[in-house]
Each structure stands twice: as C-alpha cells, then as structure tokens.
Amino acid sequence: MRRFVMVSTFVLIALAMVVTPVFAITGNWVVDNEHPYVGLVAFYDVNGEFVWRCSGSLISRPSS
C-alpha cells in the first residue's frame, strides 16, 4: 500500500509538471504567422558553424 501511495504521488507530481506549462499559452494568442515582439538569437561556433538558437517573446508592449 505504501508503494502504491508513493508511485501515485510521483505520477501526480509528474503530471502537474507537464500540464502546468499549458496554462501559459492559453490566453491572448494571435493568428499563426503573427508574432509581435519576438526576439531570436543564433549561436555559432568558432568555425562559423550553426550550433543552436533560442527565441523569446515579450509579455507586454515595450515602452516608447
């Protein structure tokens, strides 16, 4: 019984970790191909070969 409780607890925690990020994308979505205030950075090694990229989006309009 104790093992069942421990496994169930682990499964619930893992499920919460997977489901929680979904709430971050449910509000204020825009039509596809419209990505206001997005930044992209690309990284290259010393030989000029592409290594990886990272992007992000501001959560509010920048002040002018």
C-alpha positions in Angstrom: 0.0 0.0 0.0 2.8 2.4 0.9 4.5 1.8 -2.5 1.2 2.5 -4.3 0.8 5.8 -2.5 4.4 6.8 -3.4 4.0 5.8 -7.0 0.7 7.6 -7.2 2.2 10.7 -5.7 5.1 10.7 -8.1 2.7 10.3 -11.1 0.6 13.2 -9.9 3.6 15.4 -9.5 4.9 14.5 -12.9 1.5 15.1 -14.4 1.3 18.5 -12.8 4.7 19.5 -14.1 3.6 18.5 -17.7 0.1 20.1 -17.5 1.1 23.4 -15.7 3.0 25.0 -18.6 -0.1 24.7 -20.8 -1.7 27.5 -18.9 1.0 29.9 -20.1 -0.2 29.6 -23.7 -4.0 29.7 -23.3 -4.5 33.5 -23.2 -4.0 36.3 -25.7 -3.0 34.1 -28.6 -2.6 35.6 -32.0 -3.2 34.3 -35.5 -0.4 32.0 -36.8 2.4 33.8 -38.5 1.9 36.8 -36.4 4.5 37.0 -33.6 4.7 40.5 -32.2 7.7 41.4 -30.0 9.7 38.2 -30.6 13.4 38.0 -30.4 15.7 35.4 -31.8 19.4 34.7 -31.2 21.5 32.3 -33.1 24.8 30.8 -31.9 27.8 29.8 -34.0 31.0 28.1 -33.0 34.5 29.4 -33.8 34.4 27.9 -37.3 31.2 29.7 -38.1 29.0 26.6 -38.0 25.5 27.0 -36.6 25.2 25.5 -33.1 21.8 26.3 -31.8 19.2 29.0 -31.5 16.9 30.4 -28.8 13.8 32.6 -29.1 11.6 34.5 -26.7 8.6 36.8 -26.6 7.9 39.9 -24.5 4.9 39.6 -22.3 3.9 43.2 -22.7 4.3 46.0 -25.3 7.7 47.8 -24.9 7.5 51.3 -23.6 8.5 54.0 -26.1 
